[in-house]
Amino acid sequence: MRGNELLGTEFPIIQGGMANIATGEFAAACSNAGALGVIATGGMRSAQELREQIHIFRALSQKPFGVNLMLMNPCADALAQVLMEEKVPVVTTGAGNPGKYIPAWKEHGIKVIPVVAATVLARRLLQKGVDAVIAEGTESGGHVGEMTTMALVPQMVDAVEVPVFAAGGIADGRQAAAALALGACGVQVGTCLLVSRECPIHENYKKALLEAKDSDTIVTGRSAGAPVRVLKNRMAREYLRLEKEGASLEELEKVTLGGLRRAIGGDIVTGSVMTGQVAGMLRRIRPVREILEELSFGGQKVLQETCQSWQESERTRGEGAS
């Protein structure tokens, strides 16, 4: 099944649930542009906050949308209840096992698509009745696993009997085509949408991404069991120094506390500028629709040209053999 058929969208693309960034307004912009817009709960402090963002979305769009439940959120139980009360069409999850919520969500007709970084969890969730999974490689921004997208996606496709969306390291049509070639039904993207015209982050954040080179991201928090990919800056270097010196979890948290909110507000020196490894590919600020078209139509073009190239190679090889 193609991802857009499952989601009810124009493109087989899910907008990543980026905490403090993926608001109801931004999700509406992404849904209206043809993707599945997703409201993120990562930075929310109450169920009412989520309800308000859902209402904002519905005031701006009649398209399908989703909510990403960050399972480490202290309000996760209350947020999970709101999803049912508000009849949210799709739920994606991250940072944990959503198993205890899935039966109730399914009873309310919600499509459940967890973000997973290994096949072990995906197999367990398959037994709970998930509709699809998002296989996220370590190239992505924010919280990351260990496996790369190239290695993870085909193993996930072989391991589960539901559609698989690929995430991590996808910013243009070439990478979208590669994901489909690996067996994915669609993709989830985040970093490339950060430099969209509609994205609510500060211009300093966008400028830092546009100026980033291919090696300008780094993973912090491995020693604390919470690896996060961010842009290299003073905050990241200080965190890594403390990690190397064996600092306590409390000392490390002091460095990052409120870091993402600072970055979103324009502080790219001491803020946590979360971004994936594809930051070095970002060249200009564009409308969301243009980014999605490049991913979808550009991906189709790459696949067609690749097939033609293979056919031509086979024809040439056959002629040479004769």
Stockholm file with secondary structure:
# STOCKHOLM 1.0

chainA/1-322         MRGNELLGTEFPIIQGGMANIATGEFAAACSNAGALGVIATGGMRSAQELREQIHIFRALSQKPFGVNLMLMNPCADALAQVLMEEKVPVVTTGAGNPGKYIPAWKEHGIKVIPVVAATVLARRLLQKGVDAVIAEGTESGGHVGEMTTMALVPQMVDAVEVPVFAAGGIADGRQAAAALALGACGVQVGTCLLVSRECPIHENYKKALLEAKDSDTIVTGRSAGAPVRVLKNRMAREYLRLEKEGASLEELEKVTLGGLRRAIGGDIVTGSVMTGQVAGMLRRIRPVREILEELSFGGQKVLQETCQSWQESERTRGEGAS
#=GR chainA/1-322 SS CCHHHHHTSSSSEEECCCTTTCCHHHHHHHHHTTSBEEEECTTCCCHHHHHHHHHHHHHHCCSCEEEEEETTSTTHHHHHHHHHHTTCSEEEEESSCCTTTHHHHHHTTCEEEEEESSHHHHHHHHTTTCSCEEEECTTSSEECCSSCHHHHHHHHHHHCSSCEEEESSCCSHHHHHHHHHTTCSEEEECHHHHTBTTCCSCHHHHHHHHTCCTTCEEEECTTTTCCEEEECSHHHHHHHHHHHTTCCHHHHHHHHTTHHHHHHTTCCSSSCCBCCGGGGGCCSCBCHHHHHHHHHHHHHHHHHHHHHHHHHHHHHHHHHHC
#=GC SS_cons         CCHHHHHTSSSSEEECCCTTTCCHHHHHHHHHTTSBEEEECTTCCCHHHHHHHHHHHHHHCCSCEEEEEETTSTTHHHHHHHHHHTTCSEEEEESSCCTTTHHHHHHTTCEEEEEESSHHHHHHHHTTTCSCEEEECTTSSEECCSSCHHHHHHHHHHHCSSCEEEESSCCSHHHHHHHHHTTCSEEEECHHHHTBTTCCSCHHHHHHHHTCCTTCEEEECTTTTCCEEEECSHHHHHHHHHHHTTCCHHHHHHHHTTHHHHHHTTCCSSSCCBCCGGGGGCCSCBCHHHHHHHHHHHHHHHHHHHHHHHHHHHHHHHHHHC
//
